[in-house]
Amino acid sequence: MSKAKGVPLQVCPALVVEIMSPTTRTIDLREKVKLEDYALARIPAIGRWTRKTKEDVVHRLQGGDHAVNRIAFGKVESQTIPGFWLEAGWLFQEPLPPIAECLGFA
C-alpha cells in the first residue's frame, strides 16, 4: 500500500485533526504522517480521535516535541485557535449529539 501523495502546504496549519477508523487504526498510527514529521513542520497541535479507545489524544508542541494528553471526557480547548473547543465525549455518543447542541444553540 502506498502513502498518500499531494502538494506540500505553503503554510503551517494551526491544528491537524485525525479521525481514525477502527479498521485502519494501525495504518493511521504507523504508516501515515508520524508525530516527528508534525514536530519538524512545527505544527502546534494535533488531535487524534478513535472510537476503539474512546478517548481523544491531543498532542501539543512544547519545545521540539509534542506533549501528549489523553482525554476521555470534558472540554478540549484549542490553544492555537481562539474560541475553538469541543466536548471530548461528543465523538463517542450513540447517537451523535445534535449539531445545534455542538454549536451552542441548544
N, C-alpha and C positions, 0 to 999 in steps of 0.2 A: 504494500500500500504506500503510495507516495504522499508526501506532505502537501498541504495547500500552498498554492503559489499566488502571488499578487504583486501589485505595485507597492514599493515601500512608501510609508507615510512621510510627508514632508514636515509634519508637526508631531509633537509628543502628546498623546492623549492624556487627559487628566484622570481617567478611570477606564479600566478594562473590566468587563463583566463576562464571565464564562458560566453558562448554564450547562451542566454536564448530564448527559443521558445515562441512565443506569447501564444500558447496553454498550456504551462506548466510553465509560468512565476510565478504564485502563488506558485506552488510546489517548483520551483527553489529558491525562496526567503524565503520560510518558512520552508520547510522540508529538504532541503539539508544542507550541511555544513553551519553553521552560522558564521558570521564575528567574533564573540567572539572566536570560535574554531580556526579560522585562526590566530587571535591575540595570543592566547595561544601557538600555534605552531610557533609563531614568523615569519610568512610568511610576507615578507616586502611589497608585492604589490599584489593587486587583481584587475583585470579588469572585469567588468560585462557589457555586451552589450545586448541590446534588441531593436528589430525593433519597438516595440509598442511605446516606448517613444522617439525613435530616438535620443538617447544620450548614451554616454559612461559614466559609473560611475566607477571612479578609486579610489580605497581605498589604501592609503599609510600608513604604520605603523609608528606612531610617539609616542614614549614612549610606553605605553601598549595598545593603541587603534589605530584604523585606521581613519585617516582624510579622508573625502570624497570630491572628486572633480567631478562635473558633467560637461561633455564636449560634446557640440553638433557639434563643428567644430574646425578645426585646428589640429596641430601636437601634438600627445600624445607621450612623450618620457619616456622611462623606466629609472628609477633612480637606478635600480638594475642590468640591463643587458646593458652594454655599447654598444652604437650604435643601439640598438633596438628601433624602433619607428613605428607609423602608423598614418595615416591621419584619424581623427575621422569620417569624412563623408563617407569614403570608404565603410563601412559596411552597409550604408543605401542607396547607389546609386542603381538606377534601369536603366540599368543592372549594375552589379558589374563592377568595373574598370578592365582593362586588367592586367594580372599578371605581365607583363613586366613593366608596369607603377608603380605598387606597389613595385617592386624590384629596381626601379630607372634606368631601362634600356631603357625607352621610351623617 
